[in-house]
Amino acid sequence: MGSTALDLLPVEKLALVFPSNIGRPTKELYTVLGTLALQQYHDLTDQQTSEQLSYNIQWHYALDLVDESDEAKYICPKTLWNMRTLATELRVETDLFGATAEKLAAMFDVDTSHQRIDSVHIRSNMARLSRIGIFAKAIIRFTSNLRRHHPALWELIDSNLIDRYKGKKAKECFAGVRPSQSKKTLAEVASDLYRLVIQFEGSAEVADMSTYKLLCRILKEQCDVGSDGTVEVKAPENISSDSLQNPSDPDATYSGHKGQGYQVQIMETFCEHEGEQKDSTQLNLITHVQVEKACQSDAGALLPAIEETLERDLAPEELQADSLYGSDENVQQAEQLGVKVISPTMGTEKPGPCNLSDFTFLSNGHVDRCPAGQLPALRKRKKERFSQGFELERCAQCPLAESCPGKTGGKFFYVRYTEKNMRIAKRRQFERSEAFMEKYRWRAGAEATMSQVDRLTGIKRLRVRGMKAVRFAAVMKAIAVNLARAVAAKRARDRAQGFYLDQSWGASRVILLFKERVIRFWGSISSLVREKCTSPVIAQKAA
């Protein structure tokens, strides 16, 4: 497995950045990319990664390092940081994920016809800040950078404002605000921020600073500025979910359900017998990984996932997802791509014994029978709208009339619906069947996958900030999970085929297992000799 994975590393992308005729020779790129992958798998800091590469013989074996020199087995944390930044900018992780997924699918003959998709919320390396903290942190960062790069402009700021946001005094002023004083303090910091934006809005030097742009963004997202220059802080419900959550990570957004951070979409194959045997020889392969902002809806992730797996020949025939993915539009477009989406419908029906999903439909979309068993006396269709007429007298006497979706007309009792209503009604009928329950129960396995990814790699709390760095870390962790699953499947297959020694076994356990196999072997030989020998004396000696 190690040599197979090493061959897939896209070193050619990094090699283009290091010309052979300029500068000092770079580190061996297979070692660099392999080290970055192992770092994400084990969730290590740069210093810990450098130490593991230097002293861990398992890493040497995995990276195929035979040279015993320090140059081959050492990489300083600064070089590791630079290489990771370069790999992040080049999006090396995307090529590596696609290559490993395709290779493992071919090696293990993975059946991609049945897949499931779900998302997991993750956090970057940023603190949770209140609204006061967001304003204060942005002001502190701006004034600090302005003093460093443009000291003459920094001196133009009101000294009282500078004193409020300086050192420990700022922490004491804004971190220990009582709830009763928070509204007043928030108005004060919003006013300070507005003063800074107005003071430097005509300066070309300051306008290009990233910290000044953050001030402008916060002012736009969090405040309303009157024509007379008064600043009013918006109510929390009027603030967009994609607003700034922390100046340290401008790409992070907010999810009302899960909080600040990002979300990762993960799609994987599954076997319908995965829970019936402890050591499965089948490989459940992650076929798609996509990092998104936390404020994005899962509904927009389904079709991109299908399209990406189609490009790699890893697309499913049936895809299981929760109700957020299974909108009628998504189901129809996925069907055009050759994928059947199995998902509960959004929302609920009105309470009552008679809803549109209780009607039976013909293949052409018209109603066959109502829940009371009555046949329509009139069937009409105009474009995407259906109109079904039932006899007035019979419907007036029907015990289900109060909850029926139809309405009384001049000649008939009419039930009107669109093609979309009819499709959703049919889906609701299928959801009540045992066949749907039997199929959909496997979607719950996606939760176990999210737990496994977090336990193995620590994906829910990353050590980096920013969309690019978060995407690199999350995708590399998914690659590591795929490789770990492949190793487990390979060991299960080896055990199923016969004698196999796990690397984690100690010497004593190996010896005991060897003795046991030898005893079984000689026992079978002795029984065979007894059967073949005709003389009682020979049989006794053989025994």
N, C-alpha and C positions, 0 to 999 in steps of 0.2 A: 504493500500500500504506500510506503514512504516514497519509493522511487517513482511510482505512478503519479503521485501528487506533485512531486518536484518537477516532473516533466511538463506539467500544466502551467507552471508559474509564468506569467507574461513578462519575462525579463526584457523582451525586445522594446517594450514601451519605455522602460527606464534607461535602457542602453542608449537610446537616441539622445538623451539629455547629457550624456558623458562622452564627448568626442575623444577618440583614441590618441589624438596628436596634441591635446591641450591639457595642461594641468597634471596633477598627481593621479595615478591610477585609483579608481574607486574600489570600494569593497566588492567582493564577489556577490553578484546580484541575486543568485539563487539563494544564498545564505541570508541576504537581507530580506527578501520577500518571505522566505520561509520563517524567519524570525518574527516578522510582523504578524504572520498568521498565528504562530504559536503564542505570541503575546496576547492577542485577542481571545484565543481559546482559553488560556489560563487566567485572563483578566489581571495582568501584571503591570506594574509601573515600569518606566523606562530603566530605572536602576535595577529592579528585580530581573528584568529581561536580559540586561547585560550580564548579570551574574549567572543566570541560568545558561546562557550561551557559552560562558567561559568554563563552567564547572560541571554541568549536567551531561553525563554521558548518553542519556536517552535522547537529548536534543542533538548531540553529535551524530547519533545513529540515524535519527529522523532526517537530518539535513545532509547526510552522507558526507560528513567531515572526516577525512582520513589524515589530513595534515595536522601535526601536533603543535604547530607554531602559534604564537600569540596573535599574529596577524590574521590567521584563519578562524580563530575561536574567540575573538574579542571584538566588540563594537561598543564605542562609548555612547552614553545616553544622548549626547548632543547629536552625534551622527545618526542615531536611531530616530531622533525627533525630526531631523532634516529629511531623512529618507521617507518617513511616514507622511510628512507634509507634501513631499513631491509625489508620492504614490496617490495621495488623496486628490491632489490637483489633476492628475492624469486619469483618475477614476479606474485605477488598476483593478479594484475589487470587482467591478462589473464584469470584466473579461474573465477574471479568475473564477467567479461564481458560475458563469455560463459554461466554461470549459470543464470544471469539476462535475457539475450536474450532468452534462452530456456524457462524460466519461464513465461516471458511476452508474448511470442508467444503462449504458451498454454492457459494462462489466457484470452487473448483477441482474440483467434482464428485467429491469423494473417495469411493472405494469402501471402505466400512467393513466389508464382509463378512468379510475376512480380517484378523485382528489377532493380536498377540503381547504377552505381559506378562512383566515381569521386575523385579527390585529392584536397587537400588544402595545400598551403604553409604556414609554421609556422616558427617562430624565437624563439630561446632560449634567455636566458638572457645574451646576449653578445653584445658588441659594434661593429659597422661597422668600420673596419680598412682598411686603404690603405696598399699597399705592404710595404711601409716604416714602417708603424705602426706594421705590422705583424713581421718584422725583429726586430724592436726595442723592442717590447713587449716581444718577446721570449728571447732576450738577457738580458733584465732587470729581468725577472723571473728566468733565470738560474743563473745569478750572485748573486741575492738575496738568492736563496736556497743554493747555494754553500757556501756563507758566513755563513749561519746559521748552516749548517751540517758539512762543511769541511773548517773551517776558514784558516787552514794552506795552503790548495790548492788555496783558494781565493786570498791569498796574492801574489801568483805567477803570477797573471794576471797583464798585463800592467796597470799602474796607470792612464795613459791618457785615456785608453778605459773605465776604471771604472768611471772616472769623466764625460765622455760623456753620460753615461746612469745612472746618479745618480739624483734622486729627481726631483725638478722643472726644473732643467737644461735640463733634457731629454725631458720634455714636450715642453719647449721652442725651443729646437733644432729640434725636429721631427714633432711637431704638426703644426708649423707655416712655413713649407717649401713652398716656392713659386713654382708655376708650372715650371718656367724656371730652377729651381735648383733641381727639384725632381729627375732627372736622375742621377745627380752627387751624391746626397745624398743617393739614393738607392744603388749605387755602393759602397759607403763608408760603409753603414751598412752591406751589403752583405760580404764585405771584413772582417769586424770585426767579423761577425758570423763565417766565415770560419776559422779565426785565433783561435777562441775558440774551434771549433770542432777539429782542428788539435792538439791544445795544450793538450787536455784531452782525445784523442782517445785511448791512451794506458793505461788509469787509469780505473781499474775495479770498483772502488768505484763510479766514476763519470758516467761511462757508464750505470749503473743501474738507474740513476736518470731520472725521467720522463721528466724533463725540458731539459736535455741534449739530450734525444731522439727526442724532438721536434726540437731542433737545427739541428740535422741530417736530420730530415724529411724535414724541410724548405729548407735546402741546396740542397737536392736531387730534390725536386719539383720545386724550383724557380731558380736554378743556374746551370750553366755548368762550371765544373772545368777542366782546361787544364792540360796537362802533366807537364807543368812548374809551376803549382800552381796558375795560374791566374784564377780569378773568373769572370765570365760573367753572368749577370742576363738575364734570358730567356725573350723573347718577350711575352706579355700577351696571344697571340693566341696559344702559344706553351705550356701553363700551363694547366694541367688536371683539370677538374671540381671538382674532389674529393680531390684537394689539401687543405692544411690547411687554414682556413679562419680567425681563431682567436685562439691564444694559450690557451685562457681560456676555449675553447670548441673544443677539437681536433676532435670530431665526426661530427661537422657541415661541410657541403660541399656547393658547389655553383651550382645554376641553372641559365643558361644563360637567361632563360625566366623570372624567379621570384627572383633571387638573392640568398643571403646566407641563410642557415638554414636547415630545414628538410621539409618533406612533409608527409601528413597523407592520406592514402587511406581509404575511407568510402563507404561502400555499404549498401543500405537500401531498404526496401520494399516500395511500393507506391500503391495508389488506383487511378484508372483512372478517378475517380470522385472527387478527393481531392480538387479541386478548386471551385466546384459548391456549396458547403455549408460551411458556416463560421465555425461552430462548428462540425467538423467531428467526428463521433463515431468510425471511423476506426483508428487503431494505425499504423503509419508508423514507422517501427522498424529498427534500425541500426543493421545489422546482422554481419558486419565485420569491424574491425578497424586494420590498420597496419601502423606503423611508419617506414619511410624509409629515407635514405639520399636524399638530394635535387637533387643530380646529377643523381639519378636513373630514368629510363624511366618508364612511366605509362604502357608500353607494358608488362613489366615483372610482373605486379601486378594482372592481371586478373585471371590467372589460380590458384595462391595461394589462392585468395579470394574464388573462386568456391570450391576448395578442402576443405578449412576450413569450409565453410557452409555445405558442404556435410557431414562432420563428425558430425555436430550438427543437422542434419535433417532440416536445414534452407535454403537449396540451391534453387536457382530460376529455373524456366523453361525457362524464357526469361530474358535476362540481357541487359540493355541499357547502352551504354558507348559512349564516343567520339571517334574520329578516331584513336587516339594514342593507345587505347586498342584493336581496331578492326583489327589487322593485320590478314592476311589470315591464318597464322600458329595458332594464338590464336583462331580464329573462328573454325578451324578444330578440334583442341584439346578440345575445350569447347563442341563441338557437340558430341565428343566421351564420354564426361562426362554427357551427357543428357541435356546440356544447349544451348539454341539458343541465340547467340549474335547479337543484333541489333545495328549496328554502321556504320557510313559512312566509305567508303574506303579511304585509304591514297592517297595523290597526286591528280593530275588532268590529264585528257586526253588531247591529242593534239587538238588545236582548229580546227574545221571543222565539216561538216555535216555527216561524215562517220567515225565511230570508231568501234572497236570490240564490244562495248556495244550496238551498233545499230543493230547488227545481232541478229537473233532469232535462238535459239539452241534447238536441240532435247534432250530427256532425257538421251541419251547415250553420250552426249557431242559434237556430230557433228553439223554442221550448218544446220539449216532448210532452211532459206532464208537470202539473203543479204539485206541491206537497200533499194536496188532498186527492190526487189522482185524476184531476180534470184535464181534458185535452183542450187546447186552444181552438176557438172557433174561427180565429183570424190570425194569420201570420204575415207580417209585413217587415220589409227591410229597406231603409233608405241610407245608402252609403254605409256608415259605421253604426247606425242606430237601428235597433230592433223594436218592433211594437207587436205585442202579443195580446189578442183580445179574447176574453173568456165570457161566458154567458152571465148576464147580470143576475138573474134569479138564483142560479146555483151559488154564485159567489156571495150574494147577500145572506144566504142561509149557512155559509161555511163557518165553522167554529174558529178557523184561522184568519178570518177577515181582518181582525183588529191589527195583527202584526204583519199582514201581507204587504209587500212593497208596491202592489198595484194601486191604481186609482180608478174611481168610477167615471165613465165617460157617457156620451150620449147614447151609444148603441151597445157598448161592451164595457167590461171591467178590464182596463188596460194595464199591462206590465211592460214598462219601457226600460231599456238598458242599452249600453254601448258595447262594442266589442271588448273594450278593456274591462268593463264590469263583468261581462260573461267569462272572460279568461280568469279573472280573479275568483269568481264564483266556482269555477271548475277546480282551481287550485285549492280552494277551501274544502271542497268535497274530497279531494285526494288526501288532504292533510288529516282528515278524520278516519282514514282507512288504516288497516294494519300494515299494508304494504309500505305506506309512507313512514310509519313508525319504525318498521324494520330497517328501512334504508337510512333514515335520518339519524338514527341512534349513533352512527359512527362519526357524526360531526363533533360530538363531545370530545373525541380524541384530540382535537386541535388544542384544547385547554392543557392536556398533558404535554403536548409539544412545547407550548409557551413556557410551561414550568420547567421542562428539561433544558430548553435554551437558556433560561435564567440561571438554573442551578449549575450548569456546566460552564457558562461564560459570563454571567453577571450582566446580561444585556439590559436589565431594567434600570441600572444606575451606572452610566458610562463615566469615563474619566476625561472626556473631551467636551468641547462646546462648538456650536456652529453646525449648520446643515451638512457641509461637506465632510467634516470630521466625524459627525454622528453616523452619516451614511457609510463611510468607510468602516467604522468599527462594527456596526450592525451587520453589514454584509459579510465581513470577514468572520464574524462569530457564527453566522449561518453556515458558511463554508466549513468551519471547524465541526459543527454539529453533524453535517453530512458525512464528513470523514470519520467521526467517532461512531456514527451509526453503521457506516460501511464496515469498519473494523469489527464491531459487535456481530454484524450479520456474517462476516467471514469466519469468525471464531465459532459461531453457532453451526455453520455448515461443516467446518472441520470436525467439530464434536460429533455431528450426526454421521460423518463418514468413518469415524474410528478414533484411534489414539491421538490425543492432542494435549499438549502441555501449555498451560497459561503462564505468561511471563511473570505474573504476580505470585506464583507458587514458590514456596521455599524448597530447599534441597531435601529435607526430611519427607515432605509430602510427595515429591517426585519419586523418592526411593520406595516409599510405601506403595505408591501406585504401580511402580515397576514390579515389585514383589507380587502384588495381587495379580497382575497380568501373567507373570511367569507361572504362578500356581495354577491359574485357570488353564494355561496352555498345556502344562504337563498333566493336569487332570483329564483334559480332553484326549490327549495321546494315550493315557493309560486305559481309558474306557474303550478307545478304538482297538487297542491291542487285545483287550479281553474279548471283544466281539470276533476278532479275526482268528484267535488261537482256538484250535479244536482240542488240544490236550489239556486235561485238568492241571497237570503238573506245570506245563508252560504258562498257562493262565495264572497259576498261583505265583510263579516266579516273576511274571510281568507285573502282577499287582504289588 
